[in-house]
Amino acid sequence: LKKQYNNLLENSKWRRHYLSSLYEYMQGCNKQLLFLEKEQAKIKKQDWSDQMMDPPDVRRQYENFKNNNLLTHESEVNRLQEEADRLVELKHPASDTIQAQADAVRTEWQKFLNLCICQEAHLDSVEEYNRYEMDTEKLSGTLTQLSRTLDPKSVNKKSISEVLLQLEEEESTVP
């Protein structure tokens, strides 16, 4: 009877240990999944049109997150993956559940990274578009000025040397 009691007590300790390790692991995974869900929702909620209100501010926020938070969460995801591998290797009674949760975290992390890559590519495109638009406006202004310079009414009032001098000055302003 005493042997059965000791055996039962030992099994109870192991069950408590298994439950405790499973609880801690699941808490860590759920915390990470919640974070990833919130961050993805935040990114998806932003204005992604070419008329984005403040691209430099969005870029600053993204770079700040990338430099200050991304690596922390990546190391946490890696830690959770290593913990899952360890528990499965030790033949934890809930190995299937642990593996499923590890797969869910890995999948969400990959989706999040893909969304970050898309966000960065979009911000690059918006910046490129804004540079193109500014260059186009500058060129348009230069062409308008050149058109005024070559206007027949304007040319008739000036000598040829004055027109050539003015054209040379304007040539230096063309990008």
N, C-alpha and C positions, 0 to 999 in steps of 0.2 A: 504494500500500500504506500509506504514511504517512497519507494522507488518510482511508482506511478505519479505520486505527487510531485516529486522532483522533476520528473520528465515533463509533466504538465506545466510546471513552473518555468522550465527552460523553454518550452515551446511558446509559452505566453510572452516571455521576454523577446524571443525572436519575432513573434508577430507584432509586438509593440515597436520593435526596431524597424521592421519592414513597413509598417504603417507610417511611422514617423518619417522615414526616408522618402516614401511615396508622397506624403503630404508636403514635405519641403520641396520636393522636385516639382510637383504639380503647381504649388504656389508660385515658384520661380517662373515656370512656363506661362502660367496665366497672367502674371504681371507683365512679362515680355510681350505676350500676344495682345494684351490690352494697350500697351504703349504703341505697338506697331499699328494696331487698328486706328488709334487716335491720330497718329502722325500721317497715315495714309489718307484719312478723312480730311485732315487739314490741307494736305497737298491737293487733293481732288477738288476741294471747295474753292481754291484760288481761281482767279480769272486767267484763263489760258489763251485768250484771244490775242491778236496782234495789237490790240488797243489796251494792253495791260497798263494799269494806272501808274505804277511806280516800279518799273523793272529794276533799277539800281537797288531799291530797298528790298525787293524780293530776293535779289542776288545776295545782298548782304546777309539777310536772314538765313538763306540757304547755306552760304559759306560758313556762317557762325555755327549753325547746327552741324555741318559736316566736320568742322574743325574741333568742336567742343563736345558733341554728344554721340556722334556716329561710332567712333572707336570704342567708347564705353559700352554701347549696346552690342556692338559686334563681339567684344570680349565676353559679354554676358551670354550671348547666343552660343558662342563657342564653349563656354563653361557648362552650359546646360547640355550641350551635345556630348561633351566629355563625360558628364555625370550620367547621362542616359546610357552611354556605351559601357561605363563601369558597372552600373546596376544590372544591365542586361547580361554582361559577362559574368557577374556574380550569381546569375540565375535568380534574380529577384522574382518573387511569386507574381508580381504585376508587370512582368517584362513586356508583355504585349501592349498594355496600356502606356507604359513608359515610352516604348518605341513609337507608338502612334502619336503621342504628345510631342516627342522629339521631331517627328516628321512634320507635324503641323507647324511647329516653331520654325523649322528650317524652310518650309514652303512659304510661310508669311514673311520671313526675313528676305528670301529671294524676291518675292513680289515687291517688298519695300525697296530693296536695292534697285530693282528694275524701274520703279517709279522715280527714284532719285536720279537715275541715269536719264530718264525722259525729261525730268524737270531741268536738269543741267543742259541738256541738248536744246530744249525749248528756250531757255534763257539765253543761250548762245545765239540762237536764231533771231530772237527779238533784238538783241544787241546789234547783230549784223544788219538786220532790217533797218534799225534806227540810224546806223552809220550810212547805209545806202540812201535812206531818205534825206539825211542832212547833205550828203554829197550831191544828190539830185537837185535839192533846193538851191544850193550854192551854184551849181552849173546853170540852172535856170536863170538865176539872177545875172550871172556873167553873160549868158547869151542875150538876155534882154538888154543889158548895157551895150553889148556889141551891136545889136540890132539898131539901137538908137544912134550909135556912132556912125553906122553905115546908112542911115536914113538919107535918102536923096536930098531932102530939104536941108538937112544938117551938113551934108557933104558939100553942097553948092555954096554955102556961106564960108567955107574954110579953104585954105590953100592945100595943095596936095601934101606938102611937107607937114602941115598941122595934122592932117588926117592920118598920115603914116606914123607920126609921133604918138598920136592918141592910140592907134591900133597896137603899136609896140608896147605901150604902157598896159593896155588891157590884156595883151597876150601873156604877160607875166602873171596875171591874176587867174588865168585859166588853170584848173587843177590837172 
